[in-house]
Amino acid sequence: MAIPATHRQWLTSQNGIENLTLTLTVLPFPGPSEVLVKISAISINYRDTEVIMGLYNHHSTTGGPLPTLVPCSDICGTIVQSNSPNWNVGDRVLSTFNQTHLSGQIKAENMKSGLGLPLPGVLAEYKVFPDYGLVKAPAYLSAEEASTLPIAGMTAWMAINGMRPIGSPGGMGEVFLIQGTGGVAINGLQIAKAIIITSSSDAKLQQAKIHGADKTINYKTTPNWDVEVLKMTNGEGVDVIFENGGAATLRKSFECITFGGLINCIGYLSGKEDAVEDRTNTNVLALKRNVTLKGLLNGPRDRFEEMLRFYEEKEIKPVIDKVFSFDESKEALKYLFSGAHFGKVVIKVE
């Protein structure tokens, strides 16, 4: 395969999607224990839009002005140069999100290795990776499908299995509540059993049923959806919640979790700050039903590989809403931010 001297990449100064700039730059060269990857597909996440708009500040690892960088973190690609005994030219690979998070609970130091902030990301035609920052892509998936797994698939996997020992995936006999129909939500729907899913769109709820949802709730027409969840579970509540809403949903999640259940704090699409009103403190809400409240930041490489084995065994096909070209990256990010998608939004580079 001929390797060009230059390649294209998108840059953001974290000042808005409209201000993304497509640039031509010298092709990077891999150093010791590094590989050069030709990127085939990039899956985008809500986090990417926040970074590009300068709003991703709750995990800040440095002070000062916001840096200009290549955004995005999730790719499937092919190794075209290798200086590592672990990888060969021609190997098809996926990126890991926090590159140094290899096993166990994430540490503050690992946060410094996040692709797309603080490290340069992957919205480019080529990228150099350390050999530990990649995993083998499943052969049965297209590049577009496989690219959806590093954040969305992995976060869903950890929401279900992160509190269990590696090699002992669960989900059977448990009831899950999944909020929304974005990438993490639909991956969770495909992995787990006994699912209740919420959305403001009846059309998306119908799609969710096609992909395996057992019960659905429109939270616009049923604002007291926590009461409905309790009815659906005969008053028991659900075992695990994908808490994707944030400020407007967490209180209701506390009300419909089972005694001793797990709430995974994944997203904050309804806001990061509570309304100023008289409210019961979070610690009391947690004690009320003996709840485990877990902040979830993706997962380590060994759990990613565990997840991929499960996907291959079950031949799970990630749900892609829409594929954009590399030149349409701005449009792809705007579409994702609009919330119109069901499942994942992907940029095809090749």
JOCORLIN-V129621 format. One record per residue. RES is the residue in one small letter. SS is DSSP state (@ for helix, = for strand, . for the rest). PHI is phi in degrees with one decimal (none if undefined). Layout:
res=RES ss=SS phi=PHI
res=RES ss=SS phi=PHI
This chain:
res=m ss=. phi=none
res=a ss=. phi=-71.4
res=i ss=. phi=-108.3
res=p ss=. phi=-72.2
res=a ss=. phi=-82.6
res=t ss== phi=-132.6
res=h ss== phi=-151.1
res=r ss== phi=-98.5
res=q ss== phi=-150.0
res=w ss== phi=-94.5
res=l ss== phi=-119.3
res=t ss== phi=-125.5
res=s ss=. phi=-97.1
res=q ss=. phi=58.8
res=n ss=. phi=-129.7
res=g ss=. phi=121.5
res=i ss=@ phi=-61.3
res=e ss=@ phi=-62.5
res=n ss=@ phi=-95.7
res=l ss=. phi=-56.4
res=t ss== phi=-124.2
res=l ss== phi=-89.4
res=t ss== phi=-125.5
res=l ss== phi=-108.9
res=t ss== phi=-140.0
res=v ss== phi=-65.9
res=l ss=. phi=-65.1
res=p ss=. phi=-71.7
res=f ss=. phi=-119.5
res=p ss=. phi=-71.0
res=g ss=. phi=-91.6
res=p ss=. phi=-58.7
res=s ss=. phi=60.8
res=e ss== phi=-122.8
res=v ss== phi=-134.5
res=l ss== phi=-103.3
res=v ss== phi=-113.3
res=k ss== phi=-84.7
res=i ss== phi=-82.5
res=s ss== phi=-98.2
res=a ss== phi=-149.2
res=i ss== phi=-125.8
res=s ss== phi=-95.0
res=i ss== phi=-104.0
res=n ss=. phi=-127.5
res=y ss=@ phi=-56.4
res=r ss=@ phi=-55.4
res=d ss=@ phi=-61.4
res=t ss=@ phi=-66.1
res=e ss=@ phi=-64.3
res=v ss=@ phi=-58.8
res=i ss=@ phi=-64.1
res=m ss=. phi=-92.6
res=g ss=. phi=74.8
res=l ss=. phi=-106.1
res=y ss=. phi=-90.0
res=n ss=. phi=-119.8
res=h ss=. phi=-85.2
res=h ss=. phi=-119.6
res=s ss=. phi=-60.6
res=t ss=. phi=-107.6
res=t ss=. phi=-138.6
res=g ss=. phi=-93.5
res=g ss=. phi=85.5
res=p ss=. phi=-65.6
res=l ss=. phi=-71.5
res=p ss=. phi=-77.2
res=t ss=. phi=-83.5
res=l ss== phi=-156.6
res=v ss=. phi=-79.3
res=p ss=. phi=-86.2
res=c ss=. phi=80.3
res=s ss=. phi=-137.8
res=d ss== phi=-112.6
res=i ss== phi=-135.6
res=c ss== phi=-122.3
res=g ss== phi=-157.7
res=t ss== phi=-125.0
res=i ss== phi=-71.7
res=v ss== phi=-112.8
res=q ss== phi=-143.3
res=s ss== phi=-137.3
res=n ss=. phi=-113.2
res=s ss=. phi=-128.5
res=p ss=. phi=-70.1
res=n ss=. phi=-85.6
res=w ss=. phi=-134.7
res=n ss=. phi=-114.9
res=v ss=. phi=-58.1
res=g ss=. phi=99.6
res=d ss=. phi=-65.1
res=r ss== phi=-96.0
res=v ss== phi=-135.0
res=l ss== phi=-118.0
res=s ss== phi=-78.7
res=t ss=. phi=-103.5
res=f ss=. phi=-72.6
res=n ss== phi=-85.1
res=q ss=. phi=-60.7
res=t ss=. phi=-92.6
res=h ss=. phi=-84.9
res=l ss=. phi=-99.1
res=s ss=. phi=-162.1
res=g ss=. phi=74.8
res=q ss=. phi=-69.2
res=i ss=. phi=-68.9
res=k ss=. phi=-113.0
res=a ss=@ phi=-56.6
res=e ss=@ phi=-62.5
res=n ss=@ phi=-65.6
res=m ss=@ phi=-64.2
res=k ss=@ phi=-75.9
res=s ss=@ phi=-108.0
res=g ss== phi=-72.4
res=l ss== phi=-71.3
res=g ss=. phi=79.7
res=l ss=. phi=136.4
res=p ss=. phi=-82.7
res=l ss== phi=-79.6
res=p ss=. phi=-56.1
res=g ss=. phi=-96.8
res=v ss=. phi=-124.4
res=l ss=. phi=-77.4
res=a ss== phi=-155.2
res=e ss=. phi=-86.6
res=y ss== phi=-139.9
res=k ss== phi=-155.7
res=v ss== phi=-88.8
res=f ss== phi=-125.5
res=p ss== phi=-67.3
res=d ss=@ phi=-64.1
res=y ss=@ phi=-82.0
res=g ss=@ phi=-94.1
res=l ss== phi=-135.9
res=v ss== phi=-131.8
res=k ss== phi=-71.6
res=a ss=. phi=-78.8
res=p ss=. phi=-62.4
res=a ss=. phi=-68.3
res=y ss=. phi=-80.5
res=l ss=. phi=-100.4
res=s ss=. phi=-69.0
res=a ss=@ phi=-60.0
res=e ss=@ phi=-64.1
res=e ss=@ phi=-64.1
res=a ss=@ phi=-63.9
res=s ss=. phi=-64.8
res=t ss=. phi=-78.1
res=l ss=@ phi=-88.3
res=p ss=@ phi=-57.9
res=i ss=@ phi=-102.2
res=a ss=@ phi=-64.4
res=g ss=@ phi=-64.0
res=m ss=@ phi=-68.3
res=t ss=@ phi=-65.1
res=a ss=@ phi=-62.8
res=w ss=@ phi=-60.4
res=m ss=@ phi=-71.2
res=a ss=@ phi=-63.1
res=i ss=@ phi=-87.7
res=n ss=@ phi=-120.8
res=g ss=. phi=-62.3
res=m ss=. phi=-93.0
res=r ss=. phi=-107.1
res=p ss=. phi=-63.2
res=i ss=. phi=-60.0
res=g ss=. phi=87.9
res=s ss=. phi=-128.9
res=p ss=. phi=-61.5
res=g ss=. phi=-114.1
res=g ss=. phi=116.8
res=m ss=. phi=-74.2
res=g ss=. phi=79.1
res=e ss=. phi=-110.3
res=v ss=. phi=-111.5
res=f ss== phi=-115.0
res=l ss== phi=-109.9
res=i ss== phi=-116.4
res=q ss== phi=-93.0
res=g ss=. phi=89.9
res=t ss=. phi=-134.1
res=g ss=. phi=-83.1
res=g ss=@ phi=-62.2
res=v ss=@ phi=-62.9
res=a ss=@ phi=-60.4
res=i ss=@ phi=-73.4
res=n ss=@ phi=-62.5
res=g ss=@ phi=-61.2
res=l ss=@ phi=-61.3
res=q ss=@ phi=-78.9
res=i ss=@ phi=-84.8
res=a ss=. phi=-92.0
res=k ss=. phi=-116.8
res=a ss=. phi=50.6
res=i ss== phi=-111.5
res=i ss== phi=-109.7
res=i ss== phi=-126.3
res=t ss== phi=-115.9
res=s ss== phi=-162.8
res=s ss=. phi=-91.0
res=s ss=. phi=-116.7
res=d ss=@ phi=-64.3
res=a ss=@ phi=-63.7
res=k ss=@ phi=-68.3
res=l ss=@ phi=-65.3
res=q ss=@ phi=-64.3
res=q ss=@ phi=-61.9
res=a ss=@ phi=-61.5
res=k ss=@ phi=-63.2
res=i ss=@ phi=-60.8
res=h ss=. phi=-93.1
res=g ss=. phi=116.3
res=a ss=. phi=-65.2
res=d ss=. phi=-82.4
res=k ss== phi=-140.6
res=t ss== phi=-132.3
res=i ss== phi=-138.3
res=n ss== phi=-88.0
res=y ss=. phi=-75.7
res=k ss=. phi=-78.8
res=t ss=. phi=-84.5
res=t ss=. phi=-126.3
res=p ss=. phi=-62.5
res=n ss=. phi=-90.2
res=w ss=@ phi=-67.1
res=d ss=@ phi=-64.2
res=v ss=@ phi=-65.9
res=e ss=@ phi=-65.9
res=v ss=@ phi=-61.2
res=l ss=@ phi=-63.2
res=k ss=@ phi=-62.7
res=m ss=@ phi=-66.2
res=t ss=. phi=-110.4
res=n ss=. phi=55.0
res=g ss=. phi=84.2
res=e ss=. phi=-77.9
res=g ss=. phi=86.7
res=v ss== phi=-95.2
res=d ss== phi=-79.7
res=v ss== phi=-138.8
res=i ss== phi=-119.0
res=f ss== phi=-86.1
res=e ss== phi=-85.7
res=n ss=. phi=-99.6
res=g ss=. phi=-87.5
res=g ss=. phi=98.4
res=a ss=. phi=-56.7
res=a ss=. phi=-89.9
res=t ss=. phi=-121.3
res=l ss=@ phi=-60.3
res=r ss=@ phi=-59.0
res=k ss=@ phi=-68.8
res=s ss=@ phi=-61.5
res=f ss=@ phi=-60.8
res=e ss=@ phi=-79.7
res=c ss=@ phi=-117.9
res=i ss== phi=-80.5
res=t ss== phi=-71.0
res=f ss== phi=-62.7
res=g ss== phi=83.5
res=g ss== phi=-80.0
res=l ss== phi=-123.2
res=i ss== phi=-108.0
res=n ss== phi=-92.9
res=c ss== phi=-83.4
res=i ss=. phi=-107.4
res=g ss=. phi=-134.5
res=y ss=. phi=-152.8
res=l ss=. phi=-65.9
res=s ss=. phi=-95.7
res=g ss=. phi=124.5
res=k ss=. phi=-101.8
res=e ss=. phi=-123.3
res=d ss=. phi=-68.9
res=a ss=. phi=-65.7
res=v ss=. phi=-78.9
res=e ss=. phi=-159.5
res=d ss=. phi=-68.9
res=r ss=. phi=-148.0
res=t ss=. phi=-73.0
res=n ss=. phi=-64.7
res=t ss=@ phi=-57.9
res=n ss=@ phi=-66.0
res=v ss=@ phi=-70.3
res=l ss=@ phi=-61.9
res=a ss=@ phi=-66.0
res=l ss=@ phi=-68.3
res=k ss=@ phi=-53.0
res=r ss=. phi=-122.5
res=n ss=. phi=54.5
res=v ss=. phi=-87.1
res=t ss== phi=-96.1
res=l ss== phi=-107.5
res=k ss== phi=-121.7
res=g ss== phi=-72.5
res=l ss=. phi=-123.0
res=l ss=. phi=-117.7
res=n ss=. phi=58.6
res=g ss=. phi=-171.4
res=p ss=. phi=-80.2
res=r ss=@ phi=-61.2
res=d ss=@ phi=-66.5
res=r ss=@ phi=-74.1
res=f ss=@ phi=-62.5
res=e ss=@ phi=-65.1
res=e ss=@ phi=-60.7
res=m ss=@ phi=-60.8
res=l ss=@ phi=-64.1
res=r ss=@ phi=-63.1
res=f ss=@ phi=-65.0
res=y ss=@ phi=-59.5
res=e ss=@ phi=-65.7
res=e ss=@ phi=-60.9
res=k ss=@ phi=-90.5
res=e ss=. phi=52.1
res=i ss=. phi=-73.6
res=k ss=. phi=-105.7
res=p ss=. phi=-57.1
res=v ss=. phi=-90.8
res=i ss== phi=-110.1
res=d ss== phi=-79.0
res=k ss== phi=-156.3
res=v ss== phi=-115.8
res=f ss== phi=-111.0
res=s ss== phi=-80.2
res=f ss=@ phi=-59.7
res=d ss=@ phi=-68.2
res=e ss=@ phi=-97.6
res=s ss=@ phi=-58.2
res=k ss=@ phi=-60.2
res=e ss=@ phi=-62.9
res=a ss=@ phi=-62.2
res=l ss=@ phi=-67.5
res=k ss=@ phi=-64.7
res=y ss=@ phi=-63.2
res=l ss=@ phi=-61.0
res=f ss=@ phi=-64.6
res=s ss=@ phi=-67.7
res=g ss=. phi=79.9
res=a ss=. phi=-78.4
res=h ss=. phi=-80.4
res=f ss=. phi=-124.3
res=g ss=. phi=91.5
res=k ss== phi=-108.8
res=v ss== phi=-113.7
res=v ss== phi=-128.6
res=i ss== phi=-107.4
res=k ss== phi=-92.3
res=v ss=. phi=-88.8
res=e ss=. phi=-75.4
